[in-house]
């Protein structure tokens, strides 16, 4: 079973993907980390984020040490990841490893922006998780505060809007629901409610496939 979870920043897709993976005993790949790690390598090199040649070799050369999570999860890296993710050659360099992960014999859960549309168009279950920008900015503020970062709500809301625009308007693999995705709006749901709704979507898809 391949479960594809897509959606904008701070929609709750990562939490839902992790919980579904644990529930079904499936491996999980947070594909945003690939773009965050690529951006991090470029920033550490002092390279510009839109230097295509360097960005492609950073993406191709990703190593385990580049995935040290704490720095990747911060606000700066999310924004930088969105810039490198708009480069088609970077996306192309990262496709094979994501498809190989999705093709594992036992199945997999992947979350990102283009899983249901590009990486795993044949996924058995596709969920597009969304929520209002204001709620997403609140969630991101709480998360960043928990990580000890300084929180400026209006700036975070502006970040979220800018990232939505950049991720949705890029030409290659833009953020959008696959035609056969089920939309899950988590604006009025807490974590438990969102997970229960996602489980319900999976259960329904499994029954329909019988
Ligand atoms: O999900 P995230 O916030 O960690 O993603 C960071 C950025 O990476 C996001 O703004 C756009 C990009 N991204 C992408 O283009 N495609 C994916 N499958 C995952 C992330």
Boltz pocket constraint, residues with backbone or C-beta under 6 A from the ligand:
constraints:
  - pocket:
      binder: B
      contacts: [[A, 7], [A, 9], [A, 10], [A, 31], [A, 32], [A, 33], [A, 35], [A, 36], [A, 77], [A, 78], [A, 81], [A, 82], [A, 85], [A, 86], [A, 111], [A, 112], [A, 113], [A, 114], [A, 115], [A, 163], [A, 167], [A, 173]]
      max_distance: 6.0
